[in-house]
Amino acid sequence: MKIGILCACPAEFAPFERLIGEKAAAHKGCLVLEGELCGKGVAVICCGLGKVNAAIGATLLINDFSADRVILSGVAGALADGLHIGDAVMITDTLYHDLDAGLLKAYHPSPIDPVFQCDTELIELARALPMRFGRTVTGDSFIEDEGRDELIEKFHPLTCDMETAAAAHMCRTLGVPFNAVRAVSDTKEESGLGSFEKNVAFASEKACDVLCKLIELM
């Protein structure tokens, strides 16, 4: 089994560079490193922010690096109460908050569920670890105070981010199991891009740490 690990930004990628100890190589506009992590063969990719980049990254992991499953490791903004900076979240399902679900279904060439489910086998393994479990919503915008209440009322998510649904969508299309581990970088109390930039390295380390523990359980 080979695990593909998807990271959006350099801060999310950096902990894996340190742990694997290999030099990252440029590949089709991304950074990739291959090696061993917790006794498992992995390919880790840094693809860039946003939905299109996430879909590209997931595709490259599967098609170019033969990943049997993809796990996203990164940070997210907290929408639910009770989440704090650095808290880890195992994503159970994900959908786009900036693409109408009805339109996605109506104009898709084949039947599609707009809610993308993550692989349940890995979710059950993760229940042995101290983390929250729930939904994230994805869109190509950074959510600060404006729009937060609307997302909570409409989708009831734990977190929001810019990549998960797109990566899950691509993995569904290619028939590869997908999961995501996110750690909180900003909250209602500590909101905004400044909070993200302050906490992204710390939260990325937390996500990587939890993912490593999860890989050890596999």
Disulfide bonds with the S-S distance in Angstrom:
none
